[in-house]
Amino acid sequence: MTREDIFKTVDHTLLAQTATWEEIKEICDDAIKYQTASVCIPASYVKRAKDYVDGKMAICTVIGFPNGYSTTAVKEYETKDAILNGADEIDMVINLGDVKDKHFDKIKGEIALLKSACGDKILKVIIETCLLTEEEKIKMCEIVTEADFIKTSTGFSTSGATFDDIALFKKYVGENVKIKAAGGISSFDDAKKFIELGADRLGTSRLVKIAKAEA
């Protein structure tokens, strides 16, 4: 597996609260140069980034981020607004309190609603694995059937993706649902292992930084 193969799976990410437009432009340029799968950026920059990349790169943004406890109506509005502004992919955060309360039909309904709002755009569902029990993770794998991807982490909680979580996803997630590992992916060796375990996408900024530092 070459670095080019790995980059094709990467959502090159900048979601820091302090992210400036100059920094967003830089990661867009880097994503185009290294041919990543997308850039994942704050919703406030989606329209400018879409115009800036001019069709050369997919634009991903986040919804209900990072805590997931916005109302479903707010998440639906955020999703429609992001797509109107040019987002190609949506990464939503589930309501983790609903998981703890076992309101699984509510979670499933929210995912279905946002997928409907996405139309033909890609929907990824962040379940924040570091805050869930193994039983809860397995249940989320069963529920995330309407979405295109199940995703481990926001990168804003206590930890990010683990090899064990990706192996668990691969075992339990529906056959039509792909897997995204995100948070803490800091080397090409780790990236390769995540892919070998079943990840179809990687949410990270560090791999491009490593490649740039070596150039």
Disulfide bonds with the S-S distance in Angstrom:
none
